[in-house]
Amino acid sequence: MVPDGFNELILKVRGHVHLSPADKKYVQETLPQVLGVHRSVQSFRYYQHPAGRKIAGAPSRTFLKSYALILAKRVFGTKGFTGQPLYDEFEQSLTLGIMRSHFEHGAPKGFYCCRLCSLAVFPLYKLDLLHYLTCKPLAQDMRCRIEGREGAFSKGLADNLVEFTLGF
């Protein structure tokens, strides 16, 4: 289950729509409380993506973390969420997972554990939000792989999900 109002804010940010003071307060106060309570692996088993797809398992949590970081960037500024414990935790866990996929499992740079999780983190590269990685080259490389439907992206991905992801 996605937190109330979460997808509406993602659609605003993706559409370059100004966030209201109430929206900003939601990201600053409410969202960290809701997501902070549900840190366990079993929480948020499903995520109803704004593109209309129901995502289950680990990718649901990766999408939630990635999109929470995107919202935090909009509210706090690019480097502004450093010092916000929940958002820092999300950034660190995603970054370590991405690095682990490459160094321990031999995945291409920028690829996460699976194609859905890789789609989830792509906007973070494009928006240069992972402070421990050089995101712009990763964004270019991953965009080429996604658009060209190379490797893991060659089959099994819904077009509307890909279009939504590339639209950030």
VMD Tcl script that draws the C-alpha trace (Angstrom):
set ca {
  {0.00 0.00 0.00}
  {1.35 3.37 -0.99}
  {1.12 6.29 1.45}
  {-1.81 8.62 0.74}
  {-0.87 11.46 -1.57}
  {2.47 9.94 -2.55}
  {1.72 9.22 -6.21}
  {0.02 12.57 -6.68}
  {3.22 14.30 -5.58}
  {5.33 12.12 -7.87}
  {3.09 13.12 -10.78}
  {3.50 16.79 -9.84}
  {7.29 16.53 -9.67}
  {7.48 14.57 -12.92}
  {5.24 17.14 -14.58}
  {7.33 20.05 -13.21}
  {4.35 21.36 -11.23}
  {5.02 23.60 -8.23}
  {4.56 21.92 -4.85}
  {2.28 23.73 -2.42}
  {3.28 24.45 1.19}
  {1.04 21.55 2.24}
  {2.85 19.26 -0.21}
  {6.22 20.32 1.17}
  {5.06 19.77 4.74}
  {3.92 16.28 3.73}
  {7.42 15.46 2.43}
  {9.14 17.06 5.43}
  {7.01 15.59 8.20}
  {4.34 13.06 7.22}
  {6.19 10.95 4.66}
  {9.23 10.25 6.88}
  {6.87 9.16 9.67}
  {4.86 6.84 7.43}
  {7.84 5.33 5.63}
  {9.99 5.24 8.77}
  {7.50 3.03 10.57}
  {7.51 0.54 7.70}
  {11.24 -0.13 7.28}
  {11.00 -3.89 7.48}
  {11.41 -6.12 4.45}
  {7.81 -7.26 4.68}
  {6.32 -3.76 4.58}
  {5.00 -2.34 1.35}
  {4.72 -5.64 -0.47}
  {2.88 -3.93 -3.32}
  {3.10 -0.54 -4.95}
  {0.50 0.78 -7.34}
  {2.75 2.73 -9.70}
  {1.44 6.00 -11.15}
  {1.79 4.45 -14.62}
  {-0.96 2.02 -13.62}
  {1.09 -1.10 -12.90}
  {0.99 -3.03 -9.66}
  {4.54 -3.81 -8.59}
  {5.26 -6.50 -6.00}
  {8.17 -7.51 -3.82}
  {11.55 -5.80 -3.61}
  {10.91 -3.54 -6.64}
  {7.95 -1.99 -4.83}
  {10.23 -0.88 -2.02}
  {12.89 0.32 -4.45}
  {10.33 2.48 -6.27}
  {9.10 3.92 -2.97}
  {12.64 4.75 -1.80}
  {13.64 6.24 -5.15}
  {10.52 8.34 -5.46}
  {10.81 9.48 -1.83}
  {14.32 10.74 -2.64}
  {12.97 12.57 -5.69}
  {10.35 14.28 -3.52}
  {12.97 15.14 -0.92}
  {15.14 16.70 -3.61}
  {12.29 18.91 -4.71}
  {11.55 20.04 -1.16}
  {15.02 20.25 0.41}
  {17.16 20.94 -2.66}
  {19.67 18.67 -4.37}
  {21.98 18.32 -1.40}
  {19.42 19.52 1.14}
  {18.15 16.17 2.34}
  {21.56 15.24 3.67}
  {20.96 15.28 7.39}
  {17.39 14.04 7.04}
  {17.86 10.55 8.56}
  {15.26 8.62 6.58}
  {16.24 10.09 3.21}
  {19.94 9.62 3.99}
  {19.23 5.99 4.86}
  {17.35 5.50 1.57}
  {20.16 7.07 -0.43}
  {22.82 4.95 1.25}
  {20.94 1.67 0.91}
  {20.18 2.27 -2.77}
  {23.74 3.35 -3.52}
  {25.24 0.33 -1.77}
  {22.83 -1.99 -3.57}
  {23.75 -0.51 -6.94}
  {27.47 -0.80 -6.21}
  {27.05 -4.36 -4.92}
  {25.22 -5.36 -8.11}
  {28.17 -4.21 -10.18}
  {31.15 -5.23 -8.06}
  {29.87 -8.47 -6.53}
  {27.46 -9.74 -9.18}
  {29.05 -8.39 -12.37}
  {26.02 -6.39 -13.46}
  {26.60 -3.48 -15.85}
  {27.33 -0.19 -14.09}
  {24.12 1.46 -12.95}
  {22.09 -1.73 -13.10}
  {20.43 -2.66 -9.84}
  {19.35 -6.15 -8.78}
  {16.70 -6.60 -11.51}
  {15.19 -4.68 -14.41}
  {12.34 -3.21 -12.34}
  {14.66 -1.97 -9.60}
  {16.93 -0.57 -12.31}
  {13.97 1.34 -13.73}
  {13.20 2.60 -10.23}
  {16.67 4.09 -9.73}
  {17.05 5.53 -13.25}
  {15.41 8.88 -12.32}
  {17.92 9.23 -9.48}
  {20.72 9.07 -12.05}
  {18.99 11.48 -14.38}
  {18.38 13.99 -11.57}
  {21.89 13.43 -10.12}
  {20.61 12.54 -6.66}
  {22.98 9.84 -5.47}
  {25.88 11.73 -3.96}
  {28.24 8.76 -3.84}
  {27.96 8.01 -7.58}
  {28.72 9.95 -10.73}
  {25.15 9.91 -11.96}
  {25.16 11.69 -15.33}
  {27.21 9.04 -17.21}
  {25.12 6.31 -15.56}
  {21.95 8.07 -16.71}
  {23.18 8.24 -20.30}
  {24.26 4.60 -20.34}
  {21.10 3.31 -18.67}
  {18.87 5.41 -20.97}
  {20.53 3.80 -23.99}
  {20.04 0.34 -22.50}
  {16.40 0.99 -21.62}
  {15.46 2.67 -24.90}
  {17.33 0.05 -26.90}
  {15.74 -2.71 -24.82}
  {19.18 -4.24 -24.30}
  {20.01 -7.07 -21.94}
  {17.56 -7.37 -19.05}
  {15.39 -4.66 -20.61}
  {14.81 -6.71 -23.77}
  {11.53 -8.26 -22.61}
  {8.94 -8.28 -19.88}
  {8.62 -4.54 -19.27}
  {5.40 -2.65 -19.76}
  {5.75 0.22 -22.22}
  {3.83 2.63 -19.97}
  {6.23 1.93 -17.09}
  {9.26 2.53 -19.31}
  {7.76 5.74 -20.72}
  {6.94 7.01 -17.25}
  {10.45 6.30 -16.01}
  {12.17 7.95 -18.96}
  {9.92 10.99 -18.56}
  {11.61 12.34 -15.44}
}
mol new
graphics top color blue
foreach p $ca { graphics top sphere $p radius 0.5 }
foreach p [lrange $ca 0 end-1] q [lrange $ca 1 end] { graphics top cylinder $p $q radius 0.2 }
display resetview
